[in-house]
Amino acid sequence: MKPAATSVLGVPGAVAEPTTLSGIGVRREYRPEDISSLDYERDLGDPGHYPFTRGLSFSGYRARPWTMRQFSGHGTAEQTNRRFRYLLRHGQTGLSTAFDLPTLMGMDSDDPRAAGEVGREGVAIDTLEDMEILFQDIRLGEVSTSMTINLPAPILLGMYLAVAERQGVSWRRLRGTLQTDILKEYIAQNEYLYPPEHSLRLVLDTIEFCVREVPRFYPISISGYHIREAGADAVQELAFTLADGREYVRALVRRGLAVDDFAGHLSFFFDSHNYFFEEIAKFRAARRIWARVMREEFGARKKISWVLPMHVQTAGVSLVAQQPKNNLVRTAYQALAAVLGGTQSLHTNSYDEALALPTEEAVTLALRTQQVLAYETGIVHTADPFGGSFYLEALTREVEERALDLMRRIEEQGGVLGALRNGFFHREIADSAYRYEQEMLGGKRRVVGVNVLQQNGRRPPILKIHTQLERRQIKTLQARKRKRDARKLREALGLLQRAASGTENVLPAILGCIRSGATLGEMTQTLKEVFGEYIPQN
């Protein structure tokens, strides 16, 4: 009598052919012949050597662990400053700043369109004074700061530089990352304002300015994270992100910059989702593809120009409101994949983020997840410990080949801007999200507490943002506006308008506006008057 068939989870039933979240079939076992075409020097290399599949550093994390960041921001600058200092006291090694929706869209808190959103999903920043309070008692020359901001990224960078000036800290000492990746906004997140060509100009101005003036600061973090969170799978995330990176490099070269002068200032930002080995393969494939693109396509000669430094965040979209403490387990495995994949910086999501912004208890547990990985598990003792695995190397190659195929399809449409006009990215992401949803509904993808092993339980306490905080932020902003020198402000905004109308770098004019008391919304509106507003055609 034949034994009953079992599913991949050992439950009696029909045998299912397992696949990764990107639809890559997974066999029961892998053998030497699955990687027989693999050439060690060509395809892997030692850790710290081209093509960097095995990591950027020959010593891995032995000398220094990855930078541990927790994404923080809520309410007012004072509240977020307290959270920053709390995390630094508990062992965080880098700050990561979350801004509220009005700030992300370049609006002031007293803009009628901002009503109900001020301080809700991040910190409200309207003026230089807000930014100064945000980093009060934090020496900017001694900490690495990441800012997740895109549309008004040059303005927030200008405020950060002005705070450094007030602290007496040289710009050349500043370390951190500005997201700035506006192309992915048109692909996935939709926080844009100007037409793509003008938005791209602001990105290039920001990169060029930092290369000259803020050399230790990454002026862009080319981001696949938000593409993945919008519904893309791992292969799409990788392909679309590297295609965006190629687009920025081309534009900078067209501007007249030598690739080896700016390539070392580019960084990347990826998601770490639930399918453990696929995520590790994705990170390894990312480094290999980028190294070859930079050396073979753009002719970069410096080793630093070939490397792909990455920040990774665990998958917010994977967190669920049902049995929320299970999210601790998900995040731990996602963080482990990021570390085994060789990230330089990591953010671990808090278990309660499917319900609200994280509480101090939840964010501490998220940080402790990273610290346990770094200090207790032994995974920092050797670089790329899965290197040479029949399965992982075969999967890395498959992820790479599928990503390269997608990148070729983007090139055939005229690059990222052409593919945007054709609606290519939105169709691809929508198809992927639909496929995942159908797999969830059909039981192929099992999520504990959601479509299997459900149970009722009490929800944990959540962080609440009180409405009086919005009123207080607006009142403070309007008081600051009344104290300004109106003539000096008009002159500064006029200089910004002229700079935007011409070809000069806009960052010096933005800094002039900030020093004159201009608000985020006033500078954004000035640029909008020159660039116009983008209305999607698809």
Secondary structure, 3 states (H helix, E strand, C coil): CCCCCECCCCCECCCCCCECCCCCECCCCCCHHHHCCCCHHHHHCCCCCCCCCCCCCCCCCCCCCCEEEEEECCECHHHHHHHHHHHHHCCCCEEEECECHHHHCCCCCCCHHHCCCCCCCCECCCCHHHHHHHCCCCCHHHCEEEECCCCCHHHHHHHHHHHHHHHCCCHHHCEEEECCCCHHHHHHHCCCCCCHHHHHHHHHHHHHHHHHHCCCEECEEEECHHHHHCCCCHHHHHHHHHHHHHHHHHHHHHCCCCHHHHHHHEEEEEEECCCHHHHHHHHHHHHHHHHHHHHHHCCCCCHHHHCCCEEEEECHHHCCCCCCCHHHHHHHHHHHHHHHCCCCEEECCCCCCCCCCCCHHHHHHHHHHHHHHHHHCCHHHCCCCCCCCHHHHHHHHHHHHHHHHHHHHHHHCCCHHHHHHHCHHHHHHHHHHHHHHHHHHHCCCCCECCCECCCCCCCCCCCCCCHHHHHHHHHHHHHHHHCCCHHHHHHHHHHHHHHHHCCCCCHHHHHHHHHCCCCHHHHHHHHHHHHCCCCCCC
